[in-house]
């Protein structure tokens, strides 16, 4: 079948194996095809280029690329024996592994993966040496003519056992420590926006400069509820991710909290350590965190606003505050503030005086309200469809890899336009973060052929609707 005239060093369940060129499939291909795959391979590097464009660098680890003899053994002893995928090309070397074009004889991509998985599990040579994926052909053979977009050609991508990103434990731990530090700073700052509390803190600092003992524990005590509430809302996001990952039987990393001076944390990065089974599993995982986080943030924000509206004037004098300009950066969050507090509290006149008010006015809010507002914004940012953010994962699950790249480009343009225009500083900051750290697409799913159920797409639509309402500034 597939292979050359060399004998391998390993065989079935540890025995020596012959990977000679005899067999039904090998007779279909000329020596040139065995080297180059197809005419497309001979004409240039289009297929390798598309692999590098559509898949992250972690899939191209030099020390993880499978040995050609293992690929031949997989095709001869697993694929051929199950009669579930009929190859139409020899294995074509691409960055990170091999691509095999062919026809899926199963009723779905999931059925094919299950059949091949069961056969690989019984083969000691292969079960810990390779990973295989059923993908849409990144660059269909031009000699096949026009491609039906509703029946796109399928390929098997055979890679090494680990396509996940490197854990970088030390770096991620340092980043998370900084994220916790900026979250603590973000919990104290709103209290210092209160002129009464700021004056008290300045008096304490003057006493300290004069060498007198100072007790600032009152500021920490006031900030702790805001800090803990904000962290708890981020944990809701991460627990929702973990619950879905466990139910779908794939592994994820400990989240990395990315620091931000503006909102405490910019986002959290949760890396896939193993591949989800299909696009639907990826989408359920991706949407669960932001949706749970936004819903809980709305509830906490509403509860905090209700406490603000019913608080006596003496208590309000000790409340923290957020700038009017920040509150107006979210139509949903700012709209809730307007509903609960009334009296057009966020309205500003369209004049020079209005611009000055926008920059200088602080709105006193209960700590729960501030934690809920900031968390709502952070969770909504995670749903922006860019690269491998949660929103980018949802986009890839719904539109595929090529479609997701187009969505990413549009999202980046919109974020930059809104941020650069001065409408949203938070969006401009997030734009820089995703371009630097999150622009690559996600690692491959085991099965990227089967579509997402309509019901799951509706859930994603609800999450996207909340995201748009949250991130569009008030007019």
N, C-alpha and C positions, 0 to 999 in steps of 0.2 A: 504494500500500500504506500503510504507516505514514507519518505526517508531516502537515504543514499546507500552506498555499498558498505558503509562502515558498520562494525558491530559495536553495540553499546557496552558500557561497563556494568550496567545494572539491568535487571530483568524483572519479570513478574514476581512480586512479593520478595524481592531481594535477589533473584536469580539473574544470570547474564541474559541479555536479550539481543536478538538480531533485529536490526532496523534497516534491513536491505530494501531495495526498491521494488521488490515483488509485491503484487497485490492489485486489486481491481482499480483503485483510484489512481495509482501512479501511472497507469497506462494511458490515462486521459491527457497527460501533460507532457510537453516537450521539455528538454533540459533547460531551455531559456525560461520557460514558464516556471519551472521549479526554482530558478534563481530570482526571477523578477516578479512572479505572480501572474501578471496580465500585461496586456499592451500598455495599459495605463502606467504600470510600474516601469516599463522600459522608457516611456516618454519623459519621465521626470519624477520628482519627489513629491507629487501632489498628495498622495496618501499619507506619507510620513508628516508632511507639513500640516495636514488637517488634524492628524492625531495630536501633534504638539499644540495646535490652536485650540482644540476642543477639550483636552484632558490636562489635568494639572501635572506639574513636574514630578510629583510623588509617584506617578505611574511609570516614570522613566528612570528609575534607579538602576545604575549600571550593574550593581552587584545582585540585583533581584531579577534580571532578565532570565527567563527559563532557557535551559539547554535545548537545542534543536531536537535531540533524541527524545527528550521528554514530550515535546510537542508532537512528534511523530507517533510516540506511544499512545498519547491521549487520543489522537485522531484514529489510529488503527484499532486500539483495543477498547476504547470507550465510545467514541462517536459512531464508528462503523458498527460496533456490536449492538448498539441500541437502535440503529436505523432511524434516528430521530432528526438528524441533520445531514443532508446530502451535500458534501463540498463540491464547489465548482471551480476551485483554484487550489494550487499548492499553498502551504503556509507562506505568507509574505512577511518578511522582517520589517518591523516598524519600531520606532522608539519605545522601548519598554517591553516588547514581546513580539507576537506574531498575529496577523490577521488572516482569517480563512473565510472566503466568501462561500455562499451556498444557499440552500433552501431548507427552511424549517418545516419538517414534516409533521410537527405536533400542532395541536389546535391553538396553542398559545405559547408565548415565551416562557411563562411560568412552568408549564408542563415539560418543556424541553430542559430547562435548568434542573428541575426535580429529577428527571430521568438520568441526566448526566451526573448529577451529584451522587445519586445512589450507586452508580457504577464506579465513580472515582473513590468513594468511601471504602470500597473493597480492594483497592489497588494500592499497595504499600509504596510503590514507586512515585505515585502522583499526588496522594492526598495532602501532603504537606509541602509539595514542591511547586505547584502551579495554582493559579486562580484563573477562571475563565468567565467571560461575560458575553451576553448576547446583546449586540448593539445594532443600531442603524448604521449602514455603511457610510463612513465619513466622507468618502469620495467614490461614488459608484463608477464602475468601469465605463468610460465613454463609448466603447464598442457595443455596449448593450442598448444604446439609444436613449430616448427620453425615459425618465423615471416617473412612475406613477406615484404622486405624493401620498396617496392613500394605501399604497402597497410598496413601501420603500424597501430596497434590498437589505438583507440582514447579513451580519458577519459574526463570527466568533472571534473575540479578542482573547488571546491566551497570554497571560502575564505571570509574573512571579507571585509568590505567596503573600506579599505585603505591598499594597499600593497606597497605604495610608500615609499621611504626612508625618514627618519626624516629630516625636513628642516635645522636644525642647523644654524639658521639665524646669530647669533652672531659670531660663528666660521667662517662661510663663508664670512661674512663681513670683519673680520680681515684678512683673507687670501687674499681677493680681494684687500684690502688696501695695503698689502705687495706686491701683484702682480703689482699694479700701481707704487709703489715705486721702485721696481726693474726694471720696464719698463723705468722709468725716469732715473735711474742710467744707464741702457743700452743705453739710448739716449745720455747721456753725455760722456760715456766712449769712443766711437769711435772718438770723437773730441780730447780727450786727448791722443789718439794714434797718433795724428799728432804732430810731434816733435816741430813744430813752435808754435802751440797752447799750448802744454804742457809747453814749456819754458815761455810763457806769463802768464800762470796760476801759475807757480812756482814763478815768479817774484812778482805776486800779493800776494801770500801767504807770501813771505819774507817781503813785506811791512806791511802786517797785523800783522806778528809776531813782527815787530818793532813798533807797535802801531799806524800806519798810516792808514787813511781811504782807503778802497779798494772797487772798483766797479767790481763785477764779473757778472753783468747782461749780458755782451756780450756773455758769455758762455751759459747762459740760452736761450738767444734770438736765438743763433745758433742751440740749441738742440730742440727747440719747434717743428719745422717742421718735424723732424725725429720722435719725440714722437707722435705727432698727426697723422701722416701718419700710423705709426705702429698700434696705437689704432683703427684708422678708418678701417684698414684691418681686425682686429679682430672683429669689429662690423659687417662687411660684413658677416663673418662666422656666427655670432649669429643671425643676421637678417634673413639669409637664413633658419636657424633652425626654428626660430619663424614663418616665413611665411608658412613653410610646416606644422608645428604643428597646426597653426590656420586653415589651409585649411583642415586638417584631423581631426579637432575637438578633440584634446587632449591637455592637459596642461603641460607646462614645467616650471622649476624654472628660476629665474634670474641666469645668468652664474656666476660662481666663477672663478676668474683669479688666477691661481696658479703661484707663483713667481719662477723666475729662474735668477741666476746671469749671466748665459751664454747667454740667449736669451731674457731677459726681462720677459717673462712669459713662463712657461713650456707647459701649455695647459689651456683650460677653461673647467670646469665641468658644464654641463647642465643636471639637474636631471629631469626624467620623473615624474610628479605629478599624472598623470592618464595614463592608459595603451592605447597605440595605438590599433586600431581595428584589425590589422593583421600584418604579417611580411613585407608585401610590404610597408605599411605606415611607419613602423619602418625604413626600408631601405632608403626610400625617405628622411625621416627626417635626418637620420644619414649621408647620403652622401652629402646632400645639403650644409651643412656648410663647410666641408673641400674642396669640389670641387669649390664652389664659392670663398672661401678664396684663394685657390691656383691659380685660374685663374686671380683674381684681383691682387694677389701678383706678378705673372709673368708680368702682364701689367705694374705695378708700377716699378718693377725691370728693365724692358726693357726701360721704359721712363727715369728712373734715370741713367741708363747706357748710353743712348743716350745723356743726358745732360752732363755726365762726359766726354764722347768722344769729345764733341764739345766745352767744356769749355776752356777759355783761361788759360794760365799757372798761372797767378796771382790768379785766382779764385780757381784753383786746390790746391794751397798752403794752402787754408783755408778749404779744404774739410775734413770730417772725414775719418777714415780708418777702415778696417777690416783686421785681420791677414790673411796671405796667407793660413795658416793651416785651418782656419775656412772656407774660400771660397772653398777650395778643398774638404770639407766634403759633398758637394752636386754636383753630376754630372750635374743635370739640371741647378741649380743656377750658378755653376762655369763655365759650358759650355756657358751660356749666357754672362758671364763676358768676356770669351775668344773671343766670336763672336764680341761683341761690341767694346772691347778695343784692340783686336788683339795683334800681336807681341809676342804671347806665354806668356802673362803676368802672367799666373798661372803655367807655366812650371818650374820644379825644376830638377836639375841633380840627378841621382841616386848615391849619394855619401855622405860622411860625411858632406861636404860643403852644399849639397842639404838639408840635415836634419836641418842644422843650419839656412839656409835661410827660410825653412818652418816655423821655430819657431819664427823668428825675423822680417820677412818682412811684412810691412803693405801696403795694396793697397788702395790708395785714391779713394773714391767714393762719388758721390752726395748723400745727405741724403735720397732722395727717393729710391736710389738703395739699400742702407743699410736696410731701412725699408722693402722694397720688398723682399730682400734676407732672412732676419730673419723671416718675416711673412710666406714666402713660406715654410721654414723649420718647423715652428710651426704648420702650417695647415697640412703639410704632416705627422708629428708625430701623429696628431689626427686620421689619417686614418690607423695607424698600428693596425691590428686586434688582440686586446688583451682585454679580459674582457668586460667592458661596455664603453670603448672609442667609438668614432664614428666608427672606423674601426671594433671594436669588435661587435658593433650592426649590421653593414653590414654583417659580418661573420655569426652572429647568424641568420639573416634573410635569408641568402643564404643556409647555411649548417645545420641549426637547432642547438639545444643546445649542444648535444654531439659532433657534428662535430666542433662547434665553440671552444669547449675546446681543441680539438686537434690542431686547428689552433693557438690558444693562446699559447700553449706550444711551437710550432715550432717558432712562432714570438719572444717569449721571448728568446729562445736559440740563434736565429740569432742576436737579438739586443745585447745580452750580448757578443757574440763572436766578433761582429764588434766594440763594445765599449771597451771591455777588450783588444783587439789587438792594441788599440791606433788609429784605423782608424777614430773613431767618438766619441768625448767626449760628444756631445749632445745626442747621442743614449744611452750611458751608464747612463747619468743623467736621461733620460726619462725611461729607464728600471727600475731604482729605484723608480721612481714616480708611474708607473703603478702597480708594484708589491705591493706597499704600499697602494695605494688609489683607483685603478681601476680594480682590478683583478676579482671581482665578475661579474657574468653575469647580464644582464638587467632583470627588472621585467617582468612578463609574459604578452604577448599580449592577447587580448581577444580571438583571433583565431590564433593559431599557426599551423594550418593544411594546409591551402591554400598556395601554392607556390608563389614565386615572378615571375612577368612577365619577359620574356626574354629581353625585351627592357630596363627594369630597371636594369637587371643584366649587360647589356652592359654599361650602365652609370657607374655602380659601377666598371666595368673593366677599364674604362677610368680613373676614380679617382685613382684606385690602380696603374695603369701604371705611372701616374704622381707622385704618392707617391714613387714608387720604384726608378724612375729617380732622384727624389729629395734627397732621403736618402742614396743611394749608393755613396760612396766617389769616387772622380776622381782617376784614376789609373795613 
